Amino acid sequence: MFLMDIMISLILMVLLIICVLVGVA
């Protein structure tokens, strides 16, 4: 369960960063 939460958080962070980069570009 704990590992799952960490993986989900990392995936959301990556998606957020990609959205920001796309918005800037």
Secondary structure, 3 states (H helix, E strand, C coil): CHHHHHHHHHHHHHHHHHHHHHHHC
